[in-house]
Amino acid sequence: MSEAEIGVSIVILGIFLLAAHAFGYVFERLSQPRLIGEILAGVVLGPFVLGKIALPGFTFLFTNPILGADKTGLVLSLVYWLGLLLLMFISGSAVQGLLSTSNRHETAWLLGIGTPLPFAFVMIIGLLGAIPMDSLIGVHGTKMSTLLVLASAAAVTSIPVISRIFKDLGILHTRFASLILGTAMLEDVGLWGVLAIATALSDRSSVVGGLIASNTYHVAVTVIYIGFAMLIVPRLLKRIWRFDDSAVSQHSLVAYAIALLCFFVGVAAGLGVSTVFAAFLAGYALINGVRDREKSELNAALQAIKSVAFGVFVPIYFAIVGYRLSFGNDFSAGMLLTFLLGSSLIVLMSVGLAAKLAGFRGLDIVNLAITANARGGPGIVLATIAFDAGLISGALCTTLVISALFTSQMAGWWLRFVLRRGWPLLSTNPEEKAADFRLSPASRPLLTPEFDLCRRGLLRRPSSDS
């Protein structure tokens, strides 16, 4: 790249970064999820700011909805993916005991009923002709492929967006977060497989036998990868790695963590497994691959990574997500209201039923249902991929995107409301609340053992004067 191209790229990144933080701060002051402000910053930047700048290197941003393929576009794409992968990596490192013995019973109910029911309901009413499909099918889509996308959009749960909400609220360490993220990770494996089938169905030349074999192989490899990463790798890391304060510096631990992330992502890419899942599993393997006495050193290294990730890359990622949205003239208020209200009602009832059968009661059911209804990033990605492939119409794409944003905002608002009232996320774990909800996310202290004792009321919290 020339110096001029590098300069343009850096300026664009700076604009995205400042706008994301500014909008995020405003939304946080309004008691709204910060990430919604960051996404809105990207939406505003497109037509109202960067679109008015006539400089070499900016043009591609407004002629290609996926950031373009020139050198400047590649830089933004790289930063976009770094933000997403770091977000998932940090989320995985903050979730301990994912799919642990204490969660398996509840996860089985949520995964067995909470996800299949919305998907099956949309498929059934679509096949019965209760859904007007003509306005939903894209230029290369078929009724079945479009219906598969619609059903997936109704059932998907956003891991990146939910992870960011949990992080901002200081509840990534809770059993509630482990339960939601564990269920979402497993359900998304199946739903992305459905999207692959829907995309293949749009190709009239596809051979049914080859299609089934290909997707069976893909799902099998993904399941094996996840099982190996969660069950085998942490045990191997405990055997081969020892932290020695005199020999291992903080910089070395940061390098170790990032190298593990790169290894997981590289292997996943080679096997055709989602790199987003790989980053999440890398964080999980990292934090569960050390002994308890070594976690304090590793947590300090992770905090250094978090500071850079949430200060730079993650806000830019969400701003670019918002920037890539293209609403245009394809908008139907009736379609939006019908899908948003109908799909949300189905998900809330399905997850609520699953939570009740799993043994949860009262507020626990409400918390789980509203949080599981957040579609966020996967909902947006699902819509854009399906639209680019010609499976769905522009009106449906816009509907899915707005629904993803709205459901994510509602989940963030509800969890914030629950925490402000001092209610437990799960009545079975009443001590698991926000780290200190009266503090802003930026000033919230680390979850050190001493602070955890303070949070549980077992140790006197230092006064503000000290």
N, C-alpha and C positions, 0 to 999 in steps of 0.2 A: 504493500500500500504506500502511496505517496504521502508526504507530510500534510498535504491539503485534505486528503481523504481521512487521515488519522485525526486531523483537527476537527473536521465536520463530525466524525463519529463521537469524539469526546464531548463536543458541544451538545450534541443530541442527548447523550447519556446524562450530562449535567442538567439539561432541561427536564428530562424525565425524573431524575432523582429529586430535584428541588420541588417540582410540582407534586410528586407522590407524597413527599413529607408534608408539604403545606396542606394539601387536601386531607391527608390522613390525620393531621393534627386537628383540623377543623371538625372532622367527623368524630374524632375521639372526644372533643370538647362537647359535642352534641350527644354524647352517650351512644354513639353508633359504632359499629365495627370499623376499625381503622382501615382495613383492607378495602372496604367499599369506597372510601375516599380515594385510596390509591388507584383503584380501577377507574373511578370517575375522572381522576386526573388524566388518565390516558385517553378517555373518551373526549374530554375537552381539548386536549392538546391537538388532536387530529385536525378537525375542521377549523378551529378558532385560533390556533397559535402556529404550529409548524406548517400548517397548510397555507399560511400567508407569507411564508419565508421563501423567497425565490433564490436559493443558493444551490450550487452544484452539490449533488449528493443527497439533497432533501427530496428530490422529485420521486424517487422510488417508494418513499413511504406512503404515497397517496395513489400510486398506480398498482400496487400489489398488496392484497390484504394479508399476506403472510410474511411481511417485512422485506420482500424482494430478495433477489439473488446476487446483487452486486456486492462489492467489498464492504461498504458501509452496512448494508443489510445483514451480511454475515456476522459482523461485529455485534450488532444488536441481537441477532439470533443467539449468538454464543452467550451473551450476558443474560438473555431471557432464560436459557436453559440452565445456566449456572445458578440463577435465582431459584428456579423450580427445584433443581436437584439439592441445593443446600437447604432449602426449606424442608424437603422430605427427609434429608439426612438428619437434620436437627430434631425434627419431629420423632423420627425413629429412636434417636438417642435419648429422648426425654420419656419415652414410653417403655417402662420396665414391666415385665410380667405379661406381655402381650400374648393372648391365648394361653395364659397360665391355667393351672388346674382350677383356680378359683373363678375363672371366666368361661371355661369351656361349656358348662351347662347353659349359661345365659346366651353365649355367642351362638350356640347351636340353634336355640329357639329364634333369635333375631335373624340369623342367616337362613333358617329353614322356612320361616313364615314372613318376616318383615320385608325381604327382598322379592321372593317369588310371587307373592300375592299381587302387588301392584303391576308387575310385569305380566302375569297371567291374565289379570283383569282387563288390561288394555288390549292384549292380544285377542281375548275372547270377544269383547264388544266390537273390536275392529273386524274380525272375521265374520261376525253376525251382521255387519253392515250398519252398525249404529254410529260409526264415525264417518263423516263425509271426507273421503280420502282424496278426491280430485284436487282440492286446493292445497293438499299437503305433499303430493308426489312431485319430485324434482324431474329435471329433463331426462335423466338417465335412470330414474328409479322405477321400481315396480310396487304394486300394492303391498306385497309381502316385505320387501326390503324397507320401505318407508314405515310400515307398521312396526317392524323390529326396532328401528331407530326411535320411534315414538314411545314404545314400551320401555326401552332402555333408559330414555330420558326421564321417564316417570319414576324409575326405581333407583337411579344412580345416587350415590352419596359422595360428596366432595372430600377427598382426603387432604389436598393442599389447603383449601379454604378453611375447613374445620380445624386443621392443625394450626393455622395462623390465628384463628379465633381463640383456640385453647391456649396458645402461647401468649397472646395479648392479655388474656384474663388470668394467666398464671395458674392454669389447671391441667397442664400437660402431664403433671406428675400423678394425677388421680386415677383411681380405678375406673371412673366414669369415662375418662379419655381413652384408656386402654380398651375398654369394651367397645366404644364407638369406632375407634380406628381399626381395631382388629376385625370387626365385622365388615367395615367399609372396604378394607383391603381385600378380603376374600370375595366379597360380592362383586367388586370391580373386575376381578379376574374373569368371572363368567360374563359380565356385561360387555367387556371389551372383546371377548370372543364372539358375542352376538353381533357386535358392530362389524367384525371381520367377515362374518357370514353374510350380513346384509350387504356389505360392499361387494362381495363376490357374487351375490345373487343379481346384482345390477349388470354383470357381464354375461350376456346371453350365451357366450361360448364356453362358460364354465361347465366342467363335467361334475355331476353330482358326487360320484364316487371319490374323485380327487379332492373335491371340496371338503367332504366329511373327513377323509384321511388327514388332510392338511390341518384342519382345525382341531382334530383329536390330538394330533402330534403337538400342536402349539399349546393346548391346554395342559397336556401331560407334562411337557417340559417346564411350563410355568409353575405347576404344582410341585414338581420335584425340586426346582430351584428354590422356591419359598421354603419348603420343608428343610432342605439342606442348610439354607442361610439361617434359619431360626433355631434348628435343633443341633446341627453338627458344628457349624463355624464357631459359635460362642465357646463351645467346649475345647475346640482346637486352639483358639486364641488364648484361653486360660492356661493351656499346657505349654505353649511356645513363647508366651510373652510374660515378662516380669518387669515391673516398674521399680527402678532403683533411684532414689532421690539424688544420689551422688553421681550417677552415670547418665541419667536421662533428663535432659533439660525440657523446659516447657515448649520450646520451639520444636524439639524432636517429637513430642506428643502431638502437637498440631500437625506436623508432617505425617506422622503415623496415621492419624485420623483421616486426613485428606487422601493419603495413598490408599487406604482401605476403601474409601468411597470410590476412587477411580477404578480400583480393581473390581469391585462389585458391578459398577456400571459397564465396564468394558466386557466382562464375562456375559452380562445380561444382553448387551447389544449383539454379541456374537451368537448367542443362543436364540435370539428373537424374542426375549422376555422384555417387558416394559422397563425402561430405565428408571421411570418414576418409582415403581415398586422396588427396584434394586437399590436406589438411594435410601429409601425408607428402611429397608432391611439392613443396609450397611450401618446405619446409625444404631439399629437395634442390636446387631451383632457386636458392635463396638462397645456399647455400654454394658452388655451382658457377657462380654468376653474378658472381663477383669474381675478380680476378687474384691470383696467389699473394702478391704484396707487400701486398695489402689484407686478407688473411685474418686477420692478427693483430688488427686493429681490430675486425673483424666477430666473431671468436671471443670477444672480451671482452664484446661486447654480447650474444651468445648465452649466455654464462655468467650474465649478469644475469637473462636470461629463465629459464634452467634453475633458478636458485636459487629463484625464486618458484614455478615450475611444480612442481618436485619437492619443494618445501617445503610447498606448500598444495594446489594443484589436482589433481595426479596422485594423491596419497594419498587424497583425498576421492573421486576417480573410482573407484578400486578398492574403497574401502569401500562406496560406493553399489552397485557391481556385486554385492558380497557381500550387501548388504542386500536387493536385489531378488530374491534367490533364495528360492523358496518350496518347501520340501521336502514339507511336509504328510504325508499318509498314503500318497501315491502313490510307493511305493518297492518295488522288486523286486531283491533281492540277486542272484538268478540272472541276471536281465536285465543288471544292471550288470557282473557278472563276464564274462558272455558277450561283451557289446559291447566292454568295455574291453580284455580280453585278445585277442579276435579282431581288432578293428580295429587295435590296436597292432601285433600280429604282421604284419598285412597291410601296414601303413605302413612298418614297419621293413624288411621284405623288399623292398618296392617301391623305397623310397628308397635302400636299400643296393645294389640292382641298378643303379639309375640312376647312383649315385655311382661304382660300379665301372666301368660303361661309359664314364663321363666321365673316367676315368683316375685316380680316387682309390684309395688302398689302405689296408688295416689300420685304424688308429685314426681316420683321416679319415672312413671310411665310417661308423663307429660314431657319431662326433660329429655328422655330418650327419643320420643317420637318427633319432637320439634327439631332436635339436633340432627337426627337421621334424615330429615326432609331437606337439608341444605344441599343443593346440587352443585353450586359453585363452579370451580375450574373444570372438572370433568364434564359438567353439563354444557359449559361453553365450548370445550374442545370437541365433545361429541357432536354438537350442533354444527360447528365450523367444518369438521371433517366430513360429515354427512352432506353438507351443502356443497363443499368443494367437489365431492364425488358425484354430485347431481342426484343424490338420493331423496332430498327433501327440497321443498320450495323455499324461496326467500322469506316468505311470511312465517313459515314454521320455524325457520332458523332464528329469526328475530324473536319469536315467541319463546323458544327454548332458552335463548340467551337472557332475556329479561326475567324469565322465571327462575333461572339459576341465580341471578343476582338478588332477586327479591327474597327467595327462600333462605339464602345465605345471610342476608341482613336480618331477617326475622329470627333466625337461630342465634345470631350474635346478640341481638337485642334481648331475647328471652333469657339467655344464660346470664347476661349482665344484670338483668332485673332480679333473677333468682339470687345471685351472689350479693347484690346490694341489700336484699331483704334478710340476708344471713341464713337462708335456707340451704340445706345440704343438697348436693347434686344427686346423691343416692342415700336413702335412709339407712342402708346397710353399712355405709361408710360416712357417718355424720361429721367426722373430723376432716374430711377432704373438701376443703373450700379453697378459694383463691389464696395464693401465698400471702397477700395483704392487699385486699381490694381497694382500700382507701388510697393506695399509692398508684401513680400512673405506671403503665408497663415499663417505661423507660427507667423509672427510679425504683422499681420493685427489686428487692434484694434477692441474692441467690438463695436457692434452697439448700443451704449448708445444714449439716446435722444440728448445729446450735440453733439456727433459725427455725428448723423444723420443730425443735423442742419448744421454742417460743410460741410457734403457731399452735401447737397442741396444748399450750397452757402449762407445760411442765417446767418451764424455765422463765424467769422474769425477763421481760423485754427491756432492753436498755432505753433509758429516757432520751428524749430528743436533745436535751442539753449535753448529754455525753456523747 
